[in-house]
Amino acid sequence: MIKSKKKCTEYADATVVDFETRYNRRGRVSYYPVFKYEFDGVDHRRASSFYSEFLGFNVGDKTGLYIDPDNPEMFYCPKETIQKVIANLIICGERAFVVLIIYFKFGIKNYI
């Protein structure tokens, strides 16, 4: 995420034009927004690499993207970046909670 943010410096207006369906190993389906944007006079259409139910994108929604000027197919969406941070914090919090439960239930003596 930090690497993308450093490389992607050019702003472009984008529109959500579709959703790409992807399946994970367990067969769960996720829908990734497909953005259409113009950069250096060339139209690009690319699916996001991030999915979250909370983003709430709909076809036709307008948003801003930051594009890598050396590789216009690479971008990051600030709206997605916030969701990534929140998701990572939730995952870290869940793991810390599990560690605390194990510690208080079984005590540290069992693991030394």
Backbone as CSV, one residue per row, in Angstrom:
resi,resn,N_x,N_y,N_z,CA_x,CA_y,CA_z,C_x,C_y,C_z
1,MET,0.827,-1.182,0.000,0.000,0.000,0.000,0.877,1.254,0.000
2,ILE,1.902,1.278,0.830,2.799,2.436,0.893,3.584,2.568,-0.406
3,LYS,4.006,1.432,-0.941,4.751,1.414,-2.208,3.895,1.993,-3.342
4,SER,2.646,1.575,-3.412,1.735,2.086,-4.440,1.525,3.583,-4.283
5,LYS,1.391,4.018,-3.043,1.141,5.431,-2.790,2.306,6.300,-3.250
6,LYS,3.536,5.797,-3.100,4.705,6.561,-3.538,4.796,6.631,-5.060
7,LYS,4.447,5.531,-5.737,4.558,5.488,-7.195,3.391,6.173,-7.899
8,CYS,2.230,6.077,-7.310,1.013,6.594,-7.945,0.819,8.050,-7.541
9,THR,1.268,8.940,-8.392,1.284,10.359,-8.047,0.334,11.217,-8.886
10,GLU,-0.153,10.684,-9.986,-1.020,11.463,-10.886,-2.484,11.183,-10.591
11,TYR,-3.268,12.237,-10.417,-4.693,12.098,-10.113,-5.502,11.923,-11.402
12,ALA,-6.517,11.066,-11.331,-7.441,10.896,-12.462,-8.849,10.666,-11.919
13,ASP,-9.827,11.277,-12.565,-11.217,10.996,-12.228,-11.581,9.638,-12.809
14,ALA,-12.349,8.870,-12.058,-12.717,7.531,-12.506,-14.194,7.282,-12.249
15,THR,-14.721,6.316,-12.981,-16.106,5.897,-12.823,-16.134,4.385,-12.658
16,VAL,-16.969,3.912,-11.744,-17.169,2.473,-11.594,-18.082,2.035,-12.734
17,VAL,-17.583,1.131,-13.589,-18.361,0.723,-14.764,-18.856,-0.722,-14.688
18,ASP,-18.312,-1.497,-13.762,-18.682,-2.907,-13.692,-18.118,-3.487,-12.390
19,PHE,-18.383,-4.759,-12.172,-17.782,-5.491,-11.058,-17.231,-6.803,-11.583
20,GLU,-16.011,-7.111,-11.176,-15.374,-8.367,-11.573,-15.637,-9.396,-10.470
21,THR,-16.127,-10.561,-10.869,-16.417,-11.632,-9.921,-15.180,-12.492,-9.739
22,ARG,-14.795,-12.712,-8.486,-13.655,-13.578,-8.174,-14.070,-14.527,-7.058
23,TYR,-13.529,-15.741,-7.136,-13.810,-16.756,-6.128,-12.535,-17.060,-5.352
24,ASN,-12.663,-17.199,-4.029,-11.491,-17.590,-3.253,-11.419,-19.115,-3.174
25,ARG,-10.442,-19.628,-2.442,-10.223,-21.082,-2.356,-11.412,-21.821,-1.765
26,ARG,-12.161,-21.157,-0.949,-13.322,-21.787,-0.308,-14.591,-21.662,-1.148
27,GLY,-14.475,-21.035,-2.297,-15.625,-20.877,-3.177,-16.464,-19.648,-2.879
28,ARG,-16.004,-18.815,-1.951,-16.735,-17.596,-1.626,-16.527,-16.580,-2.744
29,VAL,-17.592,-15.927,-3.119,-17.534,-14.973,-4.222,-17.366,-13.552,-3.682
30,SER,-16.552,-12.765,-4.386,-16.356,-11.355,-4.069,-16.470,-10.560,-5.363
31,TYR,-16.909,-9.340,-5.240,-17.095,-8.480,-6.409,-16.165,-7.275,-6.298
32,TYR,-15.240,-7.176,-7.225,-14.248,-6.110,-7.228,-14.676,-5.027,-8.214
33,PRO,-14.669,-3.760,-7.787,-15.091,-2.699,-8.709,-14.123,-2.549,-9.879
34,VAL,-14.688,-2.323,-11.052,-13.899,-2.057,-12.256,-14.013,-0.561,-12.532
35,PHE,-12.857,0.092,-12.574,-12.814,1.533,-12.791,-12.457,1.839,-14.237
36,LYS,-13.074,2.885,-14.759,-12.712,3.406,-16.079,-12.169,4.809,-15.847
37,TYR,-10.982,5.058,-16.392,-10.351,6.361,-16.222,-9.498,6.680,-17.440
38,GLU,-9.214,7.942,-17.614,-8.379,8.389,-18.724,-7.069,8.922,-18.162
39,PHE,-5.974,8.509,-18.799,-4.664,9.020,-18.401,-3.830,9.231,-19.648
40,ASP,-3.283,10.417,-19.807,-2.494,10.801,-20.985,-3.247,10.541,-22.289
41,GLY,-4.554,10.823,-22.274,-5.360,10.682,-23.474,-5.744,9.258,-23.825
42,VAL,-5.409,8.292,-22.974,-5.735,6.882,-23.228,-6.749,6.421,-22.184
43,ASP,-7.818,5.768,-22.662,-8.813,5.217,-21.742,-8.310,3.906,-21.158
44,HIS,-8.507,3.754,-19.865,-8.119,2.531,-19.159,-9.343,1.986,-18.443
45,ARG,-9.395,0.677,-18.359,-10.471,-0.010,-17.649,-9.802,-1.121,-16.853
46,ARG,-9.858,-1.007,-15.537,-9.103,-1.948,-14.702,-9.860,-2.237,-13.408
47,ALA,-9.835,-3.508,-13.008,-10.468,-3.911,-11.746,-9.545,-3.605,-10.582
48,SER,-10.135,-3.289,-9.482,-9.382,-3.042,-8.262,-8.798,-4.354,-7.743
49,SER,-7.766,-4.249,-6.941,-7.193,-5.446,-6.320,-7.705,-5.591,-4.885
50,PHE,-8.651,-4.766,-4.498,-9.160,-4.770,-3.132,-10.674,-4.848,-3.155
51,TYR,-11.210,-5.639,-2.219,-12.649,-5.782,-2.095,-13.062,-5.552,-0.652
52,SER,-14.132,-4.841,-0.452,-14.723,-4.681,0.868,-16.208,-4.404,0.692
53,GLU,-17.009,-5.091,1.494,-18.455,-4.861,1.441,-18.807,-3.445,1.867
54,PHE,-17.938,-2.844,2.664,-18.238,-1.536,3.238,-17.937,-0.371,2.298
55,LEU,-17.255,-0.642,1.185,-16.939,0.447,0.258,-18.205,1.025,-0.365
56,GLY,-19.146,0.168,-0.674,-20.421,0.630,-1.183,-20.378,1.233,-2.575
57,PHE,-19.466,0.769,-3.418,-19.435,1.251,-4.794,-20.632,0.697,-5.557
58,ASN,-21.169,1.522,-6.433,-22.217,1.115,-7.359,-21.786,1.515,-8.760
59,VAL,-22.322,0.819,-9.758,-22.028,1.193,-11.142,-22.486,2.633,-11.353
60,GLY,-21.595,3.425,-11.930,-21.888,4.830,-12.180,-21.287,5.771,-11.152
61,ASP,-20.826,5.235,-10.031,-20.212,6.081,-9.006,-18.921,6.704,-9.523
62,LYS,-18.708,7.946,-9.157,-17.480,8.663,-9.522,-16.548,8.667,-8.318
63,THR,-15.267,8.540,-8.584,-14.261,8.593,-7.530,-12.945,9.057,-8.127
64,GLY,-11.989,9.313,-7.293,-10.667,9.708,-7.768,-9.672,8.578,-7.557
65,LEU,-8.754,8.442,-8.490,-7.686,7.449,-8.396,-6.353,8.158,-8.538
66,TYR,-5.329,7.576,-7.972,-3.966,8.050,-8.186,-3.251,7.011,-9.032
67,ILE,-2.700,7.455,-10.145,-2.137,6.593,-11.179,-0.615,6.648,-11.134
68,ASP,0.014,5.513,-11.432,1.467,5.451,-11.603,1.769,5.971,-13.004
69,PRO,2.458,7.103,-13.156,2.706,7.660,-14.490,3.569,6.748,-15.374
70,ASP,4.367,5.880,-14.758,5.193,4.944,-15.535,4.432,3.695,-15.931
71,ASN,3.353,3.396,-15.232,2.534,2.225,-15.521,1.078,2.587,-15.219
72,PRO,0.371,3.183,-16.184,-0.985,3.683,-15.935,-2.013,2.616,-15.551
73,GLU,-1.653,1.340,-15.687,-2.562,0.280,-15.267,-2.515,0.087,-13.743
74,MET,-1.508,0.667,-13.107,-1.371,0.557,-11.658,-1.934,1.816,-11.007
75,PHE,-2.774,1.636,-10.003,-3.389,2.773,-9.331,-3.721,2.410,-7.897
76,TYR,-4.041,3.427,-7.137,-4.665,3.182,-5.843,-5.812,4.157,-5.664
77,CYS,-6.796,3.695,-4.936,-8.001,4.486,-4.674,-7.973,4.894,-3.199
78,PRO,-7.964,6.195,-2.910,-7.932,6.628,-1.507,-9.076,6.065,-0.671
79,LYS,-10.231,5.907,-1.271,-11.377,5.350,-0.541,-11.080,3.916,-0.103
80,GLU,-10.389,3.153,-0.961,-10.022,1.778,-0.615,-8.930,1.754,0.446
81,THR,-8.021,2.715,0.397,-6.903,2.751,1.341,-7.419,2.840,2.772
82,ILE,-8.419,3.644,3.013,-9.003,3.771,4.347,-9.576,2.431,4.788
83,GLN,-10.259,1.748,3.869,-10.836,0.444,4.196,-9.754,-0.597,4.501
84,LYS,-8.626,-0.544,3.777,-7.528,-1.475,4.042,-6.978,-1.274,5.441
85,VAL,-6.814,-0.035,5.847,-6.291,0.261,7.185,-7.263,-0.254,8.242
86,ILE,-8.537,0.003,8.059,-9.549,-0.454,9.019,-9.560,-1.976,9.090
87,ALA,-9.514,-2.650,7.931,-9.513,-4.114,7.910,-8.293,-4.672,8.628
88,ASN,-7.129,-4.088,8.395,-5.914,-4.555,9.075,-5.984,-4.340,10.578
89,LEU,-6.541,-3.216,11.012,-6.696,-2.968,12.443,-7.645,-3.977,13.084
90,ILE,-8.718,-4.317,12.389,-9.667,-5.304,12.904,-8.992,-6.672,13.032
91,ILE,-8.234,-7.066,12.016,-7.539,-8.354,12.060,-6.533,-8.393,13.209
92,CYS,-5.756,-7.325,13.373,-4.779,-7.260,14.474,-5.485,-7.305,15.824
93,GLY,-6.592,-6.612,15.941,-7.357,-6.613,17.186,-7.899,-7.991,17.521
94,GLU,-8.400,-8.701,16.488,-8.900,-10.054,16.715,-7.786,-10.978,17.190
95,ARG,-6.631,-10.886,16.584,-5.502,-11.738,16.977,-5.045,-11.423,18.396
96,ALA,-4.989,-10.154,18.747,-4.600,-9.773,20.106,-5.613,-10.300,21.120
97,PHE,-6.873,-10.258,20.768,-7.929,-10.766,21.645,-7.752,-12.262,21.886
98,VAL,-7.452,-13.017,20.832,-7.237,-14.463,20.959,-6.030,-14.737,21.849
99,VAL,-4.960,-13.998,21.671,-3.761,-14.176,22.505,-4.104,-13.910,23.964
100,LEU,-4.861,-12.864,24.238,-5.251,-12.558,25.621,-6.116,-13.660,26.219
101,ILE,-7.024,-14.190,25.442,-7.873,-15.286,25.934,-7.004,-16.494,26.284
102,ILE,-6.087,-16.857,25.403,-5.201,-17.988,25.659,-4.364,-17.725,26.910
103,TYR,-3.851,-16.529,27.026,-3.012,-16.183,28.184,-3.794,-16.312,29.496
104,PHE,-4.996,-15.737,29.544,-5.763,-15.758,30.784,-6.376,-17.128,31.071
105,LYS,-6.692,-17.871,30.030,-7.299,-19.184,30.250,-6.258,-20.239,30.640
106,PHE,-5.135,-20.247,29.944,-4.151,-21.293,30.158,-2.898,-20.810,30.900
107,GLY,-2.686,-19.525,30.938,-1.520,-18.990,31.622,-0.264,-19.163,30.782
108,ILE,0.702,-18.352,31.050,1.948,-18.358,30.285,2.813,-19.560,30.640
109,LYS,2.641,-20.163,31.844,3.469,-21.279,32.289,3.403,-22.468,31.344
110,ASN,2.284,-22.671,30.697,2.118,-23.816,29.807,2.918,-23.689,28.514
111,TYR,3.393,-22.483,28.198,4.087,-22.268,26.932,5.571,-21.999,27.085
112,ILE,6.077,-22.073,28.320,7.512,-21.825,28.534,8.251,-23.141,28.612
